[in-house]
Amino acid sequence: MASIQPAKEERIVYRQGDLFTCPETNSLAHCISEDCHMSAGIAAVFKKKFGGVEELLNQQKKTGEVAVLKRDNRYVYYLVIITKNKYFHKPTYDKLQKSLEAMKFHCVENGVTHISMPKIGCGLDRLDWRKVSAMLEEVFEGTGVYITVYTL
């Protein structure tokens, strides 16, 4: 008799709906430029909802790093992926990879197990979601951190 293997738990799950309806214990993540401009797309919503622009700027994070705000029971991750520190420049996969690694380190160090996010880097920044999702799988493999991706 063959043994039945349990289904592999998915690292990334997808939900249709508003990202900000995720459980309040989930951390959140999205992408920004070094100048923390956040004037368009979902970044503008994060700016309005969580504020903290001066707090982010004071962290002096460079492209390929992650800035973090603590809000209530969660962390809000700001992946700094825009090169040349200007919001109108476009990101690279290399910078996104470095920012994801920085976020992973923070998650592991702080016991974060769930992150909710949009399709990071794939809206206004125009990265390919197939590449980004593969990167997420690779970076967070074996960490116990699970990701819910929200789409409208």
BELGI-V142646 format. One line per field, one symbol per residue. psi: psi as a letter, one per 30 degrees, with the letter a starting at -180 (. if undefined). A space follows every 10 residues. Layout:
psi = ???
//
This chain:
psi = kkkkklkkkk eklkkkakeg glkffkllkl klleghehfl afeeeeeeef bgeeeeeffh klkgaklkkk jbglkjkjjj fklghkfflk lleeeeeeee eeeeeeeefg gkfkkklaik gfcffgljee eeeeeeeeeg kgfgkkkkkk k.
//
